[in-house]
Amino acid sequence: MSTPIRFDFTRQDALGQASTAHAWARVPEALDPAARAALNARAKALLAARGAVLVAHYYVEPELQDLALATGGIVADSLEMARFGRDHAAQELVVAGVRFMGESAKILSPHKTVRMPELEATCSLDLACPAEDFAAFCDAHPDRSVVVYANTSAAVKARADWMVTSSCALGIVEHLKAQGRKILWAPDRHLGRYIQQTTGADMLLWQGECIVHDEFKGLELELLKAEHPQAKVLVHPESPSAVVALADVVGSTSQLLKAVTDAPTGTFIVATDNGLLHRMRQLAPQATLMEAPTAGNGATCKSCAHCPWMAMNGLQALVDCLERQTGEIQVPEPVRGQALGCIERMLAFVAAHPQVLATPATRATPHLVTGLGAA
Ligand code: SF4
């Protein structure tokens, strides 16, 4: 079954006109327990037989997260997924996530086979940043260092000086600012604004957004917070500024997870994709976790704080891609080679400055911008 998805698409021309773009996601069929168990066993056997390793994102279905961990793979954010895939001895990587994650794995490991259960699983940030428009934007601002978020196509990365993830974006932009560089940022406007206000860097922002994080609402969050004054509010910085302003901790998925495991009996309101709550519950079973409110009351993917494209990764699709040897990611040259530079620059920076990953922004962080809460 396909779910239609609408999202705002703002052109980066002089008029900056916004329109509504359309996409779709395919929702996997629900499985009964017997079918689920059989597919799980089949997937384990296929991974072992092929010597393949499963690299899963925190936002995919719990059963795929558990399978990755049970078979020697990993559940991680996009930075750690890229590093793990590159460094693992397996010659076949199965990436359960969205397309740009598979592309990043292939860019870093061109000699390995990289498969995805669903090649059509994409991301609104990637869709809203077409490579040709982005190249024109860069051409118009040649004096700026081009910094792109991981959630972009290989062709967009090919034009960038730096790739960042939400784990290391602050540290890398601070580094560029210290060098006196002006920045062109794409594609997430909320994350870009958060980094701009936190670092004070000169940043020109592309106007994309994540359809999941853009749905969190400040007013409703404030009401929930008032009902639970003891709760710490954990926010991913792809969220709107009114939500970030209420945060006790702003950080990447890994940093939000760490905030929970550091206080394993605490109470938390979590403003990110609810797929992350599975790992939070596993690592801190005593913690009380609440999902931050989103716009919709209905059960559509857009209003339930779960990425419809991450949800396309199901057990059946995983077994199919391993059994039929389909879903292989290709990133042709010269795009792959051109995109490699910005990813390697990020990985080298993080290896040389591991402290940039250690600490999310909190209300106690001294460089917070006054009046912007946790930012
Ligand atoms: S949660 Fe948002 S940023 Fe992540 S893949 Fe889905 S649409 Fe993209």
Residues whose N, C-alpha, C, O or C-beta is under 5 A from the ligand:
A	BS01	SF4	V98 T122 C123 S124 L125 C210 I211 V212 C307
